[in-house]
Amino acid sequence: MISKELLEQHNLTEEEYEKIKEFLGREPNLVELGIFSVMWSEHCSYKSSKAYLKNFPTEGKQVIQGPGENAGVVDIGDNLAVVFKMESHNHPSFIEPYQGAATGVGGILRDVFTMGARPIANMNSLRFGELNTDKMKHLFTGVVEGIAGYGNCMGVPTVGGEIYFDDCYSGNILVNAFTLGLAEKDKIFYGKAEGVGNPVIYVGSKTGRDGIHGATMASEEFDEKSEEKRPTVQVGDPFTEKLLLEACLELFQTDCLVGIQDMGAAGLTSSSFEMASRSGSGIDLYLSKVPLREEGMTPYEIMLSESQERMLLVAKKGMEDKVFEIFKKWGLDCEIVGKVTDSGFVRIYDLEDKLCAELPVNAVVDECPVYKRPYKRPEYLDELHSFDVNSIEEPDNLNNELKKLLSSHTIASKEWVYTIYDHQVQTNTVFKPGSAAALLRIKGTKKGVAISTDCNSRYVFLEPEKGGAIAVCEAARNIACSGAKPLAITDCLNFGNPEKPHIMYQFVKSIEGMSKACKILNTPVVSGNVSFYNETKGVGIFPTPTVGMVGLLDDIDNRVVSHFEEENINIFLVGKLTGEIGGTEYLKLKTGKIQGKCPEINIEETKKLIEFLQSCASNKLIANANDVSEGGIAVTLFETGFKNEIGFEVNLESNGLRRDFLLFGESQNVVIVGVKEEKVEKFREMATKVSLPVSFIGKTGGDKGVIKVDGEEAISESIKEMKNLWRFSIEKAISD
């Protein structure tokens, strides 16, 4: 008899349990209950989000594979495709930062190479509380070291990402990992279990007790007992994964394979049931054949273990020996653990080969309850939106405000982080971390692939729909600033408890904003992840729908850097400064709060801007381009000068705006562009042709950054001194 307490332990409601009994026509046993628990968890089933995710555009002529597989696949021409996805590993990283982050990287790498692609780059999007406690410093350094430890050992460069710091993440950090792989377009592999009688083969590491109920743990809030969940955190071994990667890539060159899937969340359970579901088949599994590293493991533990570096594959009957030969060569376990059937059931046999579970595939995978949870605009938004920004006293010394912004951890250099990562292994990295977007060469071609991860969660918190659109648009602008054309996105949708109407409001509206932007910019969503229940003791994070965007540069010689490279370059402002400071780093600096209305975004203008930047790049008209974002134009100008320590002098027109709002407001669709003298006329002609507001504001040169407003000096600081303030802020915070 299944008790109420047992259901609570498995995070299943009584209504869900009744539905399970209805499907089975009987009560489930403990193994079956555990399987339903993980497969019907929020993490695996998307039961609170599925109804809204359908609103995303997922198709386009560039899309080979959209959502529903291990990763998305996009055509980049010349029979080549990029394979990419982003996943969250938030809860595990809060409990055990090194292993949580490391296995997050390992899992997303497997999602990509299981499709037949060699991973060529990693990125990440990280969120932490303020670096003012030993606990947060431990989490921050542990996560960074975990990402580096796994990626570096795998020989996959970590080429960029983003890091924000806000108190709302103090009880629930976010660790979102992104991987990009390269494959031949006609050699993409899918997670399917076809062909009655074909062998189901387990490859990789042995199965242990680590990670059991990891998917369930990721589908609930934290409380004061979160440390007790440490045993649910997986333990990774990147050296074994490197062997698994090479063995799989060798296997893909043969004609042995029918389908393959990573054993990620829910382990052997999710891989077997999902592969059978995609093919409308069944599988018989024999747990006596599963390689184990611990004695006395039960069928329940074997099926729910989330031990890392494991794959499940279906081979063509009669070709098993070739599969064994490849994996034994690489020193990996390889065992036939089952066979494909046409029963529509997954039948599981215990260590004595006795039937211990028999479940219909469709009930487990396809019939999970889908909740259209109620949502309601929260009343606190009225108070936040009503904040009078003009109530802030205008500062006399704008140099001091600039210094505070440059040293704030969200804006400050992340060099301490990315120098721990190997970002040049494989020798494909063209733009290193710190650029507007990372850029990778595709060897053997003239192509380059640009990637960026972006989301200003403060905007989403204040105005979810607008904030969701801004996340997509900012990623597109960053891709375009490198000269590339935005192609498609993956996402990682991080939110609080979906059972709360205001959280669902944030979720639904941010998807509406993202969808609208993706449709206008023709950047379909090809893969992604939803992470709910990012709350501790009832306090949720800012809604953080992170966007990972991929773009294509047909000729890498047309790439555009984001920094000033030489003196006497003309500096142009593309776009219009609006002085909006709602939700900005400057407003947080002045009031200690995230409030006001976030900046306006015109998506059609974004489209026009990115097409203009692409045209300028392909015609070699611009020397550099950098999108204005956190900290406004003043911060962006100084950051653009830091790499080569090149100064500048510019003059901005206030157009009636307060000087601090003009300089530190975070206007959207504004880019700083450098143009050599001989190309100015052609540049102006192209801008006029597309009706974009473009204004000459000054030139590069000297060792100071000087910003004038209406001809009067507002900021004048040494580039070198500001660079040091910006560069060492995070390092100093960690060591204090």
C-alpha positions in Angstrom: 0.0 0.0 0.0 1.4 3.4 -1.0 1.1 5.8 1.9 0.5 9.5 1.8 4.0 10.0 3.3 5.6 8.0 0.6 3.8 10.1 -2.1 5.1 13.3 -0.4 8.6 11.8 -0.4 8.2 11.3 -4.2 6.8 14.7 -4.7 3.6 13.3 -6.2 0.1 14.6 -5.4 -2.8 12.4 -4.5 -4.5 13.4 -7.7 -1.4 12.4 -9.7 -1.3 9.1 -7.9 -5.0 8.4 -8.8 -4.1 9.1 -12.4 -1.2 6.6 -12.2 -3.5 3.9 -10.8 -6.0 4.6 -13.6 -3.3 4.1 -16.2 -2.1 0.9 -14.7 -5.4 -0.5 -13.5 -3.6 -1.3 -10.3 -1.4 0.2 -7.6 2.2 0.7 -8.6 5.0 -1.0 -6.7 7.9 1.1 -5.3 10.1 0.8 -8.4 7.2 2.0 -10.6 6.3 4.8 -8.2 9.9 6.0 -8.4 9.8 6.0 -12.2 6.6 8.0 -12.3 8.1 10.3 -9.6 11.1 11.3 -11.7 9.4 11.3 -15.1 6.4 13.3 -13.9 8.7 15.7 -12.0 8.7 19.3 -13.2 12.3 18.9 -14.3 11.6 16.1 -16.7 8.0 16.6 -17.7 7.6 20.4 -18.0 4.1 19.9 -16.6 3.7 23.6 -15.6 5.3 25.0 -18.7 4.5 22.8 -21.6 1.3 24.6 -22.4 3.1 27.9 -22.9 6.3 26.6 -24.5 4.2 25.8 -27.5 4.0 29.5 -28.2 7.7 29.7 -29.1 8.6 29.8 -32.8 10.6 26.6 -33.5 10.8 26.3 -37.2 12.8 28.0 -40.0 14.7 27.1 -43.1 17.9 27.0 -41.0 16.4 24.5 -38.5 17.3 20.9 -38.9 16.1 19.8 -35.4 14.0 21.8 -33.0 12.9 21.1 -29.4 12.2 17.5 -28.4 15.6 16.0 -28.9 18.8 16.1 -26.8 19.8 19.3 -28.5 18.8 21.6 -31.3 20.5 21.5 -34.8 20.9 24.4 -37.2 22.2 24.3 -40.8 25.3 26.6 -41.4 25.9 25.5 -45.1 28.5 23.3 -46.7 26.9 20.2 -45.3 27.8 21.5 -41.8 25.5 22.0 -38.8 25.8 23.4 -35.3 24.3 21.5 -32.4 23.6 23.4 -29.2 21.7 23.6 -26.0 21.6 25.2 -22.6 20.7 23.5 -19.3 20.4 24.5 -15.7 22.1 22.9 -12.7 21.0 25.3 -10.1 20.0 23.3 -7.1 22.9 20.9 -7.2 25.4 23.8 -7.5 23.9 25.5 -4.4 24.3 22.3 -2.4 27.7 21.3 -3.7 29.1 24.1 -6.0 32.1 22.3 -7.5 30.3 19.0 -8.4 27.0 20.7 -9.2 28.7 23.0 -11.8 31.0 20.3 -13.1 28.2 17.8 -13.8 26.1 20.6 -15.3 28.9 21.0 -17.9 29.3 17.3 -18.3 25.6 16.8 -18.9 25.2 19.5 -21.5 28.3 18.2 -23.3 26.7 14.8 -23.5 23.5 16.3 -24.8 25.4 17.7 -27.7 27.8 14.9 -28.6 25.0 12.3 -28.4 23.6 14.0 -31.5 26.8 13.2 -33.4 28.6 16.6 -32.9 32.0 17.3 -31.5 31.7 20.0 -28.9 33.8 23.0 -29.8 32.8 25.6 -27.2 31.2 26.0 -23.8 29.6 29.1 -22.3 27.6 29.8 -19.2 25.3 32.2 -17.5 25.7 32.5 -13.7 23.9 34.3 -10.9 25.0 34.8 -7.4 24.2 36.9 -4.3 26.4 39.8 -3.4 30.0 38.8 -2.7 29.9 40.0 0.9 29.6 36.7 2.8 32.0 33.7 3.1 29.1 31.4 2.0 28.6 33.3 -1.3 32.4 33.5 -2.0 32.5 29.8 -1.5 29.7 29.2 -3.9 31.1 31.6 -6.5 34.6 30.2 -6.5 33.4 26.6 -6.2 31.1 27.0 -9.3 33.9 28.6 -11.3 36.4 25.9 -10.4 33.8 23.2 -11.2 33.1 24.6 -14.7 36.8 24.9 -15.3 37.7 21.5 -13.9 35.3 19.7 -16.2 35.6 21.8 -19.4 39.4 22.0 -19.2 39.8 18.3 -18.7 37.5 17.6 -21.7 39.5 19.8 -23.9 36.5 22.0 -24.8 37.1 25.8 -24.4 34.9 28.0 -22.3 34.8 31.1 -24.5 32.4 33.4 -22.7 29.2 34.0 -20.7 27.7 36.4 -18.2 27.7 36.8 -14.4 25.2 38.9 -12.4 25.2 39.6 -8.7 21.9 40.4 -6.8 20.7 39.6 -3.3 17.7 37.7 -4.7 20.1 34.9 -5.7 21.6 34.6 -2.2 19.5 31.6 -1.3 19.3 30.0 -4.8 22.2 30.6 -7.2 21.8 29.9 -11.0 24.2 27.9 -13.0 23.2 27.6 -16.7 25.6 25.7 -19.0 25.7 26.0 -22.8 27.6 23.8 -25.3 28.0 24.2 -29.0 29.0 21.3 -31.2 29.9 20.9 -34.9 28.6 18.0 -37.0 28.1 17.0 -40.6 24.5 17.8 -41.6 23.8 14.3 -42.9 25.2 12.5 -39.8 22.9 13.7 -37.0 21.9 11.0 -34.6 18.6 10.9 -32.6 17.4 9.3 -29.3 15.2 6.5 -30.8 14.6 2.9 -30.1 13.6 1.3 -33.3 13.7 -2.2 -34.8 12.1 -5.1 -32.8 14.9 -7.3 -31.5 17.6 -4.7 -31.8 19.9 -4.7 -28.7 19.8 -2.0 -26.1 23.3 -1.3 -25.0 24.6 0.5 -21.9 28.0 2.3 -22.3 30.2 4.4 -20.2 30.8 4.5 -16.4 29.3 2.1 -13.9 26.1 2.9 -12.0 26.3 4.0 -8.4 24.0 5.6 -5.8 24.9 9.2 -6.6 22.2 11.5 -7.9 19.2 9.4 -7.0 16.1 11.6 -7.1 18.2 14.5 -8.5 15.4 15.4 -10.9 12.9 15.3 -8.1 15.1 17.5 -5.9 15.4 20.0 -8.8 11.6 20.2 -8.9 11.1 21.6 -5.4 11.9 24.6 -3.2 14.8 24.7 -0.9 14.4 25.1 2.9 16.6 25.0 6.0 17.3 21.3 5.3 18.8 21.9 1.8 22.2 20.7 2.9 20.7 17.3 3.6 20.1 16.9 -0.1 23.8 16.6 -0.8 23.6 12.9 -1.6 21.3 13.8 -4.6 24.2 15.7 -6.2 25.9 13.8 -9.0 29.7 13.3 -9.0 31.5 13.8 -12.3 34.6 12.3 -13.9 35.7 14.4 -17.0 38.4 12.0 -17.9 35.9 9.2 -18.4 33.6 11.5 -20.3 36.5 12.4 -22.6 36.9 8.7 -23.4 33.1 8.4 -23.9 33.1 11.3 -26.3 35.8 9.9 -28.4 34.2 6.4 -28.4 30.8 7.8 -29.4 32.3 9.8 -32.2 34.1 6.8 -33.5 30.9 4.8 -33.3 29.1 7.5 -35.3 31.4 6.7 -38.2 30.1 3.2 -38.5 26.8 1.8 -39.6 26.0 0.2 -36.3 23.8 2.7 -34.6 20.0 3.1 -34.6 19.7 5.6 -31.7 21.5 7.0 -28.7 20.7 9.1 -25.7 22.5 10.5 -22.7 21.5 9.2 -19.3 21.0 12.6 -17.7 18.2 13.6 -15.3 16.5 10.4 -14.2 19.3 8.3 -15.7 18.4 4.9 -17.1 14.7 5.6 -16.6 14.5 8.8 -18.8 16.8 7.4 -21.5 14.9 4.1 -22.0 11.4 5.5 -21.7 12.0 8.6 -23.9 13.8 6.6 -26.6 10.9 4.1 -26.7 8.4 7.0 -26.7 9.9 8.7 -29.8 9.7 5.5 -31.7 6.4 4.1 -30.5 8.1 1.0 -29.3 8.9 -0.8 -26.1 12.0 -2.0 -24.3 12.8 -5.0 -22.1 15.5 -4.1 -19.6 17.6 -6.6 -17.6 19.2 -4.9 -14.6 21.4 -7.9 -13.9 23.4 -6.8 -16.9 23.9 -3.1 -15.8 27.5 -2.5 -14.7 27.4 -1.5 -11.0 30.1 0.1 -8.8 28.3 -0.5 -5.5 27.1 -3.7 -3.8 23.5 -4.3 -2.9 21.9 -1.8 -5.2 18.2 -2.3 -5.7 16.2 -2.0 -8.9 14.8 1.3 -7.6 18.3 2.7 -7.1 19.6 1.4 -10.4 16.7 2.9 -12.4 16.9 6.3 -10.6 20.6 6.7 -10.3 22.0 9.8 -12.0 25.6 8.6 -12.1 27.4 10.5 -14.8 29.2 9.7 -18.0 26.7 7.0 -19.2 24.8 6.5 -22.5 22.1 4.2 -23.7 22.1 3.2 -27.3 20.3 0.9 -29.7 22.4 -0.9 -32.2 21.5 -2.9 -35.3 21.1 -6.5 -34.5 24.2 -8.5 -35.5 26.6 -5.5 -35.1 27.0 -5.8 -31.4 30.6 -7.0 -31.6 31.7 -3.8 -33.5 30.1 -1.7 -30.7 31.9 -3.7 -28.0 35.2 -3.4 -29.9 35.0 0.4 -30.0 34.0 0.9 -26.3 36.4 -1.7 -25.0 39.2 0.0 -26.9 38.5 3.2 -25.0 38.4 1.3 -21.7 34.6 1.8 -21.1 31.9 -0.6 -19.9 29.7 -1.8 -22.6 26.9 -4.3 -22.0 23.7 -5.4 -23.7 21.1 -4.6 -21.1 17.9 -5.2 -23.1 16.1 -5.3 -26.4 13.6 -3.3 -28.4 10.0 -4.7 -28.5 6.8 -3.7 -30.1 4.9 -3.9 -26.8 4.6 -0.2 -26.0 5.8 -1.1 -22.5 9.1 -0.9 -20.7 9.5 -4.1 -18.8 12.2 -4.1 -16.1 13.7 -7.4 -14.8 15.6 -7.3 -11.5 19.0 -8.7 -10.6 17.5 -12.2 -10.5 15.9 -11.6 -13.9 12.4 -11.5 -12.4 9.9 -8.9 -13.7 9.9 -6.0 -11.2 8.2 -3.3 -13.2 6.0 -3.1 -16.2 4.8 0.3 -17.4 3.2 1.7 -20.5 5.6 4.1 -22.2 2.9 6.6 -23.2 1.6 6.9 -19.6 5.1 7.6 -18.2 6.2 10.0 -21.0 3.3 11.4 -22.8 0.4 11.4 -20.3 1.9 13.4 -17.4 -0.6 15.9 -16.2 -0.3 19.3 -17.9 -1.1 22.2 -15.6 -2.3 25.5 -16.9 -1.6 27.1 -13.5 -3.4 30.4 -12.7 -1.4 33.6 -13.2 -1.9 37.1 -12.0 -0.1 40.4 -12.3 1.4 41.1 -8.9 0.3 44.3 -7.1 3.8 45.1 -6.0 4.6 46.1 -9.6 2.4 49.2 -9.3 4.5 50.5 -6.4 7.8 49.6 -8.2 6.6 51.3 -11.4 5.5 54.4 -9.6 9.0 55.3 -8.3 9.9 58.8 -9.3 13.3 58.6 -10.8 13.7 62.4 -10.5 13.5 62.1 -6.7 17.2 61.0 -6.9 19.5 63.9 -6.2 21.6 64.7 -9.2 25.3 64.2 -8.3 27.8 66.9 -8.7 30.7 64.6 -9.4 30.0 62.2 -12.3 33.5 60.8 -12.2 32.7 59.2 -8.8 29.6 57.7 -10.1 31.5 56.1 -13.0 34.0 54.6 -10.6 31.3 53.1 -8.5 29.7 51.5 -11.6 32.9 50.2 -13.0 33.8 48.5 -9.7 30.3 47.0 -9.2 30.6 43.3 -9.5 27.9 42.9 -12.2 29.7 45.4 -14.4 33.3 44.7 -13.4 35.7 42.6 -15.4 35.1 38.8 -15.2 38.8 38.2 -16.0 39.4 36.4 -12.7 36.8 33.9 -13.8 37.7 33.3 -17.5 41.4 33.1 -16.9 40.6 30.0 -14.9 38.9 28.5 -17.9 40.9 27.2 -20.9 39.4 29.3 -23.6 41.8 28.6 -26.4 42.1 24.8 -26.5 41.2 23.4 -30.0 42.6 26.7 -31.5 39.2 27.8 -32.8 38.7 30.8 -30.5 38.9 34.0 -32.4 37.2 36.4 -29.9 38.1 35.6 -26.4 35.9 36.0 -23.3 35.2 39.7 -22.6 34.0 40.5 -26.2 30.5 41.4 -27.1 30.1 37.8 -28.4 32.5 34.9 -28.6 33.6 33.9 -32.1 34.9 30.6 -33.3 36.4 29.7 -36.6 35.2 26.6 -38.5 38.4 25.0 -39.7 38.5 24.1 -43.4 36.0 26.9 -44.3 35.9 30.7 -44.2 33.0 30.5 -41.7 32.8 31.7 -38.2 30.2 31.0 -35.5 29.3 33.7 -32.9 27.7 32.8 -29.6 26.3 34.9 -26.7 24.3 34.3 -23.5 22.2 37.2 -22.3 19.4 38.1 -19.8 19.0 41.2 -17.6 16.7 39.6 -15.0 16.0 43.0 -13.4 14.1 44.0 -16.5 12.1 40.8 -16.5 11.3 41.3 -12.8 9.9 44.8 -13.4 8.2 44.1 -16.8 8.3 40.4 -17.7 7.1 40.7 -21.3 9.4 43.6 -22.2 12.3 42.1 -20.3 11.9 38.8 -22.1 12.0 40.6 -25.5 15.1 42.6 -24.4 16.9 39.4 -23.5 16.5 38.1 -27.1 17.3 41.5 -28.6 20.4 42.1 -26.6 21.8 38.7 -27.6 21.0 39.5 -31.2 22.8 42.8 -31.0 25.8 41.2 -29.4 26.0 38.6 -32.2 25.6 41.4 -34.8 28.3 43.5 -33.2 30.7 40.7 -34.2 29.5 40.9 -37.8 27.5 37.8 -37.7 23.9 37.0 -38.5 21.7 35.7 -35.6 20.4 32.2 -36.5 18.5 30.7 -33.5 18.4 30.4 -29.8 18.4 28.0 -26.9 17.1 29.1 -23.6 17.2 28.4 -19.9 14.0 29.6 -18.2 14.8 30.0 -14.5 11.8 31.0 -12.2 10.4 30.5 -8.8 7.5 28.4 -7.6 5.0 28.0 -10.5 2.2 27.3 -8.0 2.3 31.0 -7.1 0.2 33.1 -9.5 2.7 36.0 -9.7 5.5 33.6 -10.7 3.4 32.1 -13.4 2.6 35.7 -14.5 6.4 36.3 -14.9 6.8 33.1 -16.8 3.9 33.5 -19.2 4.6 37.1 -20.0 8.3 36.6 -20.5 7.6 33.9 -23.0 5.3 36.2 -24.8 8.0 38.8 -25.0 10.7 36.3 -26.1 8.4 34.7 -28.7 7.6 38.1 -30.2 11.2 39.0 -30.5 12.2 35.6 -31.9 9.5 35.8 -34.6 10.5 39.3 -35.7 14.2 38.6 -35.7 13.8 35.1 -37.3 15.7 33.4 -34.5 13.6 30.3 -33.6 14.0 28.4 -30.4 15.6 25.0 -31.1 16.2 23.7 -27.6 16.1 24.7 -24.0 15.3 24.0 -20.4 12.8 25.1 -17.7 13.9 25.4 -14.1 11.2 26.1 -11.6 11.2 26.2 -7.8 14.2 28.4 -7.6 13.2 29.5 -4.1 14.5 29.2 -0.6 12.1 29.6 2.4 9.5 31.1 0.1 11.8 33.8 -1.4 12.2 33.5 -5.1 14.8 34.7 -7.6 14.3 37.3 -10.2 12.7 35.7 -13.2 15.7 34.8 -15.4 14.9 33.5 -18.9 18.5 33.3 -20.2 19.0 33.3 -23.9 21.8 31.5 -25.7 22.1 32.8 -29.2 24.1 31.4 -32.2 25.0 33.4 -35.3 26.9 32.8 -38.5 29.6 34.8 -40.2 30.0 33.6 -43.8 33.5 35.1 -44.0 35.5 35.3 -40.8 37.7 38.0 -42.4 34.6 40.3 -42.0 34.6 40.0 -38.2 34.3 43.1 -36.1 36.0 43.5 -32.7 34.2 45.2 -29.8 37.1 47.3 -28.6 39.1 50.3 -29.9 42.1 49.1 -31.8 43.9 52.3 -32.8 43.9 56.1 -32.3 42.2 58.7 -34.4 39.2 56.5 -35.2 35.8 58.3 -35.6 33.3 57.3 -32.9 29.7 57.1 -34.0 26.6 56.6 -31.9 24.0 54.4 -33.6 20.6 54.8 -32.0 19.2 57.3 -29.6 20.1 57.9 -25.9 16.8 58.1 -23.9 18.1 58.4 -20.4 15.9 55.6 -19.0 17.2 54.4 -15.6 14.4 52.1 -14.4 15.9 48.7 -13.4 19.5 49.9 -14.1 22.7 49.3 -12.3 22.9 53.1 -11.7 19.5 53.2 -10.0 20.5 50.2 -7.8 23.6 52.1 -6.9 21.7 55.2 -5.9 18.7 53.6 -4.1 19.8 50.0 -3.3 16.7 48.7 -5.0 15.5 47.4 -8.4 12.6 49.6 -9.3 11.0 51.9 -11.9 10.1 50.8 -15.4 12.6 49.1 -17.6 13.8 50.7 -20.8 11.6 50.6 -23.9 12.4 48.1 -26.7 11.4 48.4 -30.3 12.0 45.0 -31.8 11.6 46.2 -35.4 14.4 48.8 -34.7 16.5 45.9 -33.3 16.0 44.0 -36.6 17.0 47.1 -38.6 20.0 47.7 -36.4 21.4 44.1 -36.7 20.9 44.1 -40.4 22.8 47.4 -40.7 25.7 46.1 -38.6 25.9 43.0 -40.7 26.0 45.1 -43.9 28.7 47.3 -42.4 30.7 44.3 -41.5 30.4 42.6 -44.9 31.5 45.9 -46.5 34.3 46.3 -44.0 33.0 49.8 -43.0 33.5 49.6 -39.3 36.5 49.1 -37.1 34.7 48.1 -33.9 31.1 47.8 -32.5 29.9 47.5 -28.9 26.4 47.4 -27.6 25.4 49.8 -24.8 24.1 47.8 -21.8 24.7 47.8 -18.0 26.0 51.1 -16.9 25.0 53.0 -20.0 27.1 54.7 -22.6 29.7 56.1 -20.1 30.6 52.6 -18.9 30.5 51.2 -22.5 32.8 53.8 -23.8 35.4 53.2 -21.1 35.1 49.4 -21.5 35.6 49.8 -25.2 38.9 51.5 -24.5 40.2 49.1 -21.8 41.7 46.3 -23.8 44.3 48.4 -25.7 44.2 51.2 -23.2 43.1 53.7 -25.8 41.5 56.9 -24.7 38.8 58.9 -26.4 37.1 62.3 -26.3 33.4 62.5 -27.1 30.6 65.1 -26.9 27.0 64.1 -26.4 23.9 66.2 -26.8 21.7 66.1 -23.7 18.4 66.9 -25.5 17.0 68.1 -22.2 18.0 64.9 -20.2 19.8 65.0 -16.9 23.5 64.3 -17.4 23.6 61.3 -15.1 20.5 59.8 -16.8 22.0 60.5 -20.2 25.4 58.8 -19.3 24.2 55.9 -17.1 20.8 55.1 -18.5 20.5 51.8 -20.3 18.9 52.8 -23.5 18.1 49.9 -25.9 19.2 49.6 -29.5 22.3 51.8 -29.0 25.7 50.8 -30.3 29.0 52.5 -30.2 30.8 52.1 -33.6 34.3 53.1 -34.7 34.8 54.1 -38.3 38.1 55.0 -40.1 38.2 58.4 -41.8 38.2 57.1 -45.4 35.0 55.1 -44.7 32.9 57.7 -43.0 31.1 58.9 -46.1 30.1 55.4 -47.1 29.1 54.5 -43.5 26.8 57.6 -43.3 25.2 56.8 -46.7 24.3 53.3 -45.5 22.9 54.6 -42.3 20.8 57.2 -44.1 19.5 54.5 -46.5 18.1 52.4 -43.7 16.9 55.5 -41.7 18.9 54.7 -38.5 19.8 57.6 -36.2 23.6 57.9 -36.4 25.6 60.7 -34.9 29.4 61.5 -34.9 30.4 62.0 -31.2 34.2 62.1 -31.2 37.5 60.3 -31.7 39.8 57.8 -30.1 43.2 58.8 -28.8 45.2 59.8 -25.7 45.3 58.1 -22.3 42.1 59.5 -20.9 38.4 59.0 -21.4 36.7 62.3 -21.7 33.0 62.7 -22.0 31.4 66.1 -22.6 27.7 66.9 -22.5 26.6 69.9 -24.7 30.3 70.8 -24.9 30.9 70.9 -21.2 33.2 68.3 -19.6 31.2 65.8 -17.5 33.7 62.9 -17.0 37.5 62.8 -17.4 39.4 59.9 -16.1 42.6 57.9 -16.9 41.8 54.9 -19.0 44.5 52.9 -17.2 43.3 53.8 -13.7 39.7 53.0 -14.5 40.8 49.7 -16.1 42.5 48.6 -12.9 39.5 49.6 -10.8 37.2 47.6 -13.2 39.7 44.7 -13.7 40.4 43.8 -10.1 37.1 44.5 -8.3 35.9 40.9 -8.2 39.4 39.5 -7.3 39.6 42.0 -4.4 36.2 41.0 -3.1 37.1 37.4 -3.0 40.4 37.9 -1.2 39.0 40.4 1.4 
